[in-house]
Amino acid sequence: MNRNQMKEAASFINEKIEKQPTVGLILGSGLGVLADEITEPVVIPYSEIPHFPQSTVEGHKGQLVIGDLEGKQVIAMQGRFHYYEGYDMKQVTFPVRVMKELGIDTLFVTNAAGGVNESFQPGNLMIIEDHINNMGDNPLLGKNDNELGDRFPDMSQAYSRELIKHAEACADKLDLKIQKGVYVGNTGPSYETGAEVRMLRTLGGDAVGMSTVPEVIVASHAGIRVLGISCISNMAAGILDQPLTHDEVIETTAQVRQDFLSFVKETLKTLPA
């Protein structure tokens, strides 16, 4: 994925919209319903966009939805790409590069995650304070394009502290109980073993999933401020004596849909400049 490909994809999208988006939304498994709230939407299937990969996972529609949400011009990914689908890290993060090319300066990244912190419960929403890259790969490997970002980007504030505080205040306003914690990114597609979950807890992880980390690394590289939100869709292996399934993930995200929608919309509506 090179800069010419990014420009081609961005140019294709630009031709279909009248207003420039400023906020990007990456919607995880079962959370694509937020895009249905966008007014005067322009919907573009990934299959039509030059160089875009395709979503292959249930709960991921595979389209961009661009328009107005709570007074902000947004571009939402209804479905993301995962390393476990066979895409390389540059393909997984290509949409973030295209969003930057389109002019976004803020990214909301959401996911469904397994709870590692034993005080969490399925259905909790967690603001991501930091992450652990446990994927054994990095989207910035290889030759660096200095026009896209620094060779050695700082990751100490990959998740904007200003946006974390803002999101907490919005949760308080809505009387929502919100968790905060560290997200661990694994490759998947297999769920973790009980021993792996105990290891991740020892390392300081609070939730675990198969996405988000590559996108946030590239967003940091590109100078985009990030707010991360996990929906705790299940407790990770070994905490409850039951098997894990993707159906459970979709079912839980459906149950917390209203809280998720209210929280993200309020955070977006009052977003600090």
Sequence and secondary structure as in RCSB ss.txt:
>XXXX:A:sequence
MNRNQMKEAASFINEKIEKQPTVGLILGSGLGVLADEITEPVVIPYSEIPHFPQSTVEGHKGQLVIGDLEGKQVI
AMQGRFHYYEGYDMKQVTFPVRVMKELGIDTLFVTNAAGGVNESFQPGNLMIIEDHINNMGDNPLLGKNDNELGD
RFPDMSQAYSRELIKHAEACADKLDLKIQKGVYVGNTGPSYETGAEVRMLRTLGGDAVGMSTVPEVIVASHAGIR
VLGISCISNMAAGILDQPLTHDEVIETTAQVRQDFLSFVKETLKTLPA
>XXXX:A:secstr
  HHHHHHHHHHHHTT SS   EEEEE TT GGGGGG EEEEEEEGGGSTT     STT   EEEEEEETTEEEE
EEES   GGGT  HHHHTHHHHHHHHHT  EEEEEEEEEE STT  TT EEEEEEEEE SS  TT SS  TTT  
SS   TTSS HHHHHHHHHHHHHHT  EEEEEEEE   SS   HHHHHHHHHHT SEEESSSHHHHHHHHHTT E
EEEEEEEEEE BTTBSS   HHHHHHHHHHTHHHHHHHHHHHHHT   
